[in-house]
Amino acid sequence: MGSLMDILIIGSGGREHALAIGLSDSKSVKNIHVAPGNVGTSIIAQNHDIDISNSEEILSLSSGLGIDLVIVGPEAPLVEGLADCLNSSEIPCFGPISKWANLEGSKKYAKEVMEKLDIPTANYVELFEVSENHAILDKYKPPWVIKRDVLAGGKGVTVTSSKEMATSSINNAIEIDGSVLVEEFMEGEEASILVIMDESDYVCLPPSQDHKRLKDNDEGPNTGGMGAYAPAPVVTSSILRRVEEEIVQPMHSYLKNQEFPYRGCLYVGIMIDIDGAPRVVEFNVRFGDPETQVTIPLISSDIGELFFSAATGNLSKVDVNFHSYSSATVVLASNNYPSRPIIGDIISGNNVSIEEGEIRAFVHYAGTAINADGDYVSSGGRVLSATGIAPTLKEAVEASYQIINNIQLKDSQHRSDIAFRAFER
């Protein structure tokens, strides 16, 4: 890598704001562009209001701006072939080609790859026909896990002990998609391992834990994520070693030897059972949201250099180091999220941050806009998150809540127990 880079980030959520903040501290980066971006990225980068589902528009913007690296936040453009399009024009892309993006785009495809590589995961059955009495519900004990075999924005999974709801979820998925996967339920505790990889090497970032359910004590409906923290103490050094040996290394060995190797972030969602054995819940082909908000601040190396090296097959040439801090983020969601979020309500108290010695806390913006009067307003389900970084997890969580409790949004929702599992240990 020679001169300073111009980088384009694709996406508009809290994840993309977190990536932009991280890159703004990179000595290898000159200019940051985001498409379409949000109110947070507009402060530290230049936003571009284009259709990110159109690869040609992204290619045209990248070429016109002389972009040195494109970093793709959401999964849909990758599944649709954005990396293939950019690679054909010799523009480095941090994000895999469409074939590998199907590891997230198709649960069935991911299962087939895991079966081929003998990677531990839940047993499953694929169903194609609507029925009043699915035999699989008698074979697997409740709760049942029903997964749509499509991209569903983190909301395509139903976990239920109600046979009526399970049957309804199965039949609805078959009617919409033509098929559905029913998995055995895996007991244990979930965690996320974000792995940056290319054909030359891989790097596991600090393990994190997301909070998918809307309400405290993991109650309520599944969401895109209501908060996260890192490092997650459930992933001990011995468990992380098993994750690498049993999951990451087989995947890397397989993907690096393909004609077009995997380049980007492989998100490994795992379930850890009572004996410390990890099994794969899901693969995602990009940074998680809100895991990115708590993982990126823990990287002490130059992030621009790290991403560019992975996008060009040179990851083995860079040293990756981490801060010895903890981080936590608490998501503020709109009223009626996740079903039909109420938007357009005024947000106040959000222009606040904390810098007290080694403790920092600030806002990551997501579904937030500015109206004609200059007010911050909600524009999506997950509006923003408050993120704290500190020497201890307790201090990081406290700083996050100090920020979130200062913010007002009519009938908004946030969990009050982020990182509760870590404190129970």
Buried (B, 14 or more C-beta within 10 A) or exposed (E): BEEBBBBBBBBBBBBBBBBBBBBBBBEBBEBBBBBBBBBBBBEBBBBBEBEBEBBEBBBEBBEEBEBBBBBBBBBBBBBBBBBBBBBEEEBBBBBBBBBBBBBBBBBBBBBEBBEEBEBBBBEBBBBEEBEEEBEBBEEBEEBBBBBBBBBEEBBBBBBBEEBEBBBBBBBBBBEEEEBBBBBBBBEBBBBBBBBBBBBBBBBBBBBBBBBBBBBBEBEBEBBBBBBBBBBBBBBEEEBBEBBBEBBBEBBBEBBBEEEBBBBBBBBBBBBBEEEEBBBBBBBBBBBBBBBBBBBBBBBEBBBBBBBBBBBBBBBEEBEBEBBEBBBBBBBBBBBEBBEEBBBEBEBEBBEEEBEEEEBBBBBBBBBBBEEEEEEBBBBBBBBBBBBBBBBEBBBBBBBBBBBBEBBEBEEBBBBEBBBBBBEEE
